[in-house]
Amino acid sequence: MLRQAQIEQFHRDGFLVVENVMSPNELAGLRAQLETWVDESRQYTQAYGETIDGRSRFDVDPVDHDADHPALRRVSSPTEISEVYYETAIHSSMAEMAGQLIGGSGTRFHHSKVNAKLPHTATTVKWHQDFPFTPHTNDDMITALLMVGEVTADNGPLQVIPGSHKGELFDHWQDGRFSGKVEAEVEAAHCQNYVSCIGPAGSVCFMHTRSLHASGANNTELPRYLFITVYAAEDAMALSDNPLPSIHQGQLVYGVESGQVRMTANQLKLPQKPKGASFFVQQAGLEMA
């Protein structure tokens, strides 16, 4: 499904944006479900719902959110509560493309979430790499970010540092706690020359798990909706708890079972699992070790 040139571009840059991955009908179902969740969030003043590990499924911005101006920022493990999100994560062109990019014998589903930035909301994501959140025996892992709506340069797009997946795994701990972000010195030295991943609805940004990335606030009237699914090589074994556990974790989505565990040389401190609804509380320093 992907051209060889696209696969080579991914391995060179650590990310790849592909347009028209999802059809208009598929997008319509995803969008309708998400808008239902946004409307539902108006009834709540704090995180609500429950995932299989007892944490809140729906996370709202503690400052921006109210009934008139909803700021739903995270839906955890939506595949468990929506058939259309399950099918997209497991049985779609997006899953197949992720398998092509990972290569090897096969690919597994690890976890999924919706990250939303509703109009004029201040939610941001600070600079980090994904692998320190989800360390495995090897780092053949991809974060697939499906643009459920159009993503522009101004509504809080993903920002990625090209080639950073080939560099250092940075420390995501500060002051004795897992902060989920790199230190200010790393940001100043390594996170200035970024590329914004934008595209029409139905596009997917495939990003290597080691790539440095962040995103800013949404300063527009256009909501920014991303359905984010993490895939791992089928021979990668998790070394820490899944930050967003799911009944679908480990499901094979591409290729075959090898029965093998493959290990590559990485060194990092294992993460702390968020106590709250999402890693936003970790990055904000609101959750202590």
Stockholm file with secondary structure:
# STOCKHOLM 1.0

chainA/1-289         MLRQAQIEQFHRDGFLVVENVMSPNELAGLRAQLETWVDESRQYTQAYGETIDGRSRFDVDPVDHDADHPALRRVSSPTEISEVYYETAIHSSMAEMAGQLIGGSGTRFHHSKVNAKLPHTATTVKWHQDFPFTPHTNDDMITALLMVGEVTADNGPLQVIPGSHKGELFDHWQDGRFSGKVEAEVEAAHCQNYVSCIGPAGSVCFMHTRSLHASGANNTELPRYLFITVYAAEDAMALSDNPLPSIHQGQLVYGVESGQVRMTANQLKLPQKPKGASFFVQQAGLEMA
#=GR chainA/1-289 SS CCCHHHHHHHHHHSEEEESSCSCHHHHHHHHHHHHHHHHHHTTCSSCBCCCTTSSCSEEECTTTCCSSSCCEEEEECGGGTCHHHHHHHHSSHHHHHHHHHHCSSEEEEEEEEEEEECTTBCCCEEEECSTTTSCBSSCCEEEEEEESSCBCSSSCCEEECTTGGGSCCCCCEETTEECSSCCHHHHHHHSSSCEEECBCTTCEEEEETTCCEEECCBCSSSCEEEEEEEEEETTCCBSSCCSSCCTTTTCEEEECCCCCCCCCCCCCCCCCCCSSSSTHHHHTTCSCC
#=GC SS_cons         CCCHHHHHHHHHHSEEEESSCSCHHHHHHHHHHHHHHHHHHTTCSSCBCCCTTSSCSEEECTTTCCSSSCCEEEEECGGGTCHHHHHHHHSSHHHHHHHHHHCSSEEEEEEEEEEEECTTBCCCEEEECSTTTSCBSSCCEEEEEEESSCBCSSSCCEEECTTGGGSCCCCCEETTEECSSCCHHHHHHHSSSCEEECBCTTCEEEEETTCCEEECCBCSSSCEEEEEEEEEETTCCBSSCCSSCCTTTTCEEEECCCCCCCCCCCCCCCCCCCSSSSTHHHHTTCSCC
//
